[in-house]
Amino acid sequence: MAAGAAVTAAIPATFPADGGPTPLDAAMSTRIDEAVSPTLGQWLVAPSNGPVVLLALIAGCAWFALRRRWWAALTMLVVPEVAVAINTWVLKPVWERQLHDYLAYPSGHTVHLVTVATAFACLVRDLRARCVIAALTVLAVLALVVGMVERDHHYPTDVLGGAAAGVSMAVGLCWISQMLRTHARRASSSR
């Protein structure tokens, strides 16, 4: 959690005064623009599209509900949406990195996708499942970097910051959820 927050906070220190691309952004953007077609770019951003992320969120909630893990299902539902709200109303305005006509850092699409995946990984009990989810999420973020840059929606650092913020917020919010659950159980057992 702390590492993700540190990365999210450190990346803006590399932004030029005008909020434009960093040297890393410029170098990666040039290579991506030369190598990736618009059609491929559109496919690469697909994992972060709203309907895809919401389907993953609903599937995660259903996974826990089918196992009668109601607190996990509720946590799965709430954590990503709280993280998106924090990103939209707190993080983006703090760093004010403008791209076109919107605040771009941290990438909201990335935060949403990574938070859904990380919340599921935090809540699932099987270590193998966690490893698979982590690997798939890393692949999705790498695809997003390329796709978002090709589509001119974000700089690479926006996506990397979004991934770090998503992990940090998901872990922190899942921890808060667990503390609330523990407190609620203690309170009900002491009655």
N, C-alpha and C positions, 0 to 999 in steps of 0.2 A: 504494500500500500504506500509506504513512505517513498519507495523508489519511483513509483509511478507519479506521485505528486511532485517529487523533485525534478523529474524529467520534464513534466508539464510546465513547471515554473522556470526551468533553466532554458528551454528552447527560445522563449521570447528575448532572452538576453542576446541572442545571435541575430535578431531582426535589425535591419538597417533603420535609420531614423524615419524614413518614409513608410515603413511597414512592408516594403516590397520584398522580393525574393532574397534569401541569403545566398552566399556562394554555393552552398550545397544544393539549394533549390534550383538555382540557375543551371548548374552542371547537370543535375538529374533531369530537369525539364528539357534541356537540349537533347539529351540522349533519348529520352522517352518520345519526344516529338518526332525524332528521326526514325525510330524503330516501331512505333505502334500506330496502327491505323485507327481511324475514328470508330469503325465497327468493333474492333477488338476493345478499344477503350470503353465503349458502351457496355460490352459484356463484362469487363473487369470491374465496373462500378456496381453491377447488379446485386452483389451480396449486401450492399448498404442501402438499397432501395427500400422505401418504407414498407411496401407490402411483404417483401422478403423478410425483413427484420421482425415485423409484426407476426408473421407466420411462425418464425422461430420462437418468438416470445410466447405465443399461444401454445405451441408444441411443448415448450419447457414447462409451462403451467400445467398442461394436461398430463405430462409425465409424472409430476409430483402428485397431482390430484388422483390419478389412477392408482397410485400407491398409498393413498390416504395420508399423505404428508401435507396436510392443509397449510401449516405455517410456511413450509417451503414453497408451496404453490403461490401463496399470497406474497411472500418475499420475492419470488420470481416475477410476479406481476408488477410489483411496486418499484423495486430497485432500479430497473432501467429507465422508467419514466421519471423518477426523482432525479436520476443522474442527468437526463436530457434537460430537465428544467434548470438544474444547477448550471449546466454548461451554457444554456441559452441566456439565463438571466444574471449569472454571476461571472463565469469565466470569460466568455466572449467580450462582455463590456469591460472587464478589467484590462485585457490586452488590446482591445480595439484594433485588431489587424484587419484592415479593410481590403477586400478583393472585389472588384466590380462594385456592386451596390450592397454588399452584405459583409458581416463580420465573419471571418474565415477561420480564426484560431480560437480554440481547437475545433477541428472538423466535427460538426454535430452528427453527420451520418456515421462517422467512424465511432464516435462516443456511443451512439445507440447500439450499433452492431457489437462492439467489443463489450459493452456492459451486459447485454443479453447473454453473450457467450460466457463471460466471466462469472456472472451471477449463477448460471447453470452449473458451471464447474465448481463454484464454491459450495453449492447445495447438494450436488450429487455425491453419493458415498463411495463410489467405485473409483479407485485410483487410475485404472486403465481408461475409464471414460474421461476422467479429467485430462489425462495426457492426450487423448485423441482430440478432445475439444480444444485444448491449447494449440496443438499442431494445426488444426483446421483454421483456427482464428488467426494464427500467424500467417498462414497462406492467404487468407482472405484480406488481411491488412496489406500484405505485399501487393496483391492484386489491386487493392484500392489505391495505393500510392500511384501506381502506374495509370490506372483508369482515371482517377481524379485529376492528375496532371494532364493527361492527354485531352480530357474533356474541358480543361481550363476552369475547373471548379475549385481547386485548391493547389497550394504549394505542397511539396512533400512534407515539409515540417508541420503543416497543418494536420496532416493525417497521422504523422508520428505522435504529435502532441495529443491528438484525439484518442489514439490508442492508449497512450500512457494515462491520460485522464480517465478513460473508461475503465481500465483495470483498477486504478486507484479508488475511484468512486464505488465500483461494484464491490470490491473487497471491504471497504470501509462501511458501506451501507449494509452488506450482509452481516458484518460483525455487529453493527448496531441492532439489526433485526434479531440476531441470536441473543444479545444482551437483553433485549425487550422480552423475548420468549422466556429466558431464564428467570427474569424478574417476575413475569406473569405467573409462571409455574410456582415460584416460591410464595408469591402472594396468595395464590389459590390453595396451596397446601397448608398454609398457616391459619386458614380460616377454620 
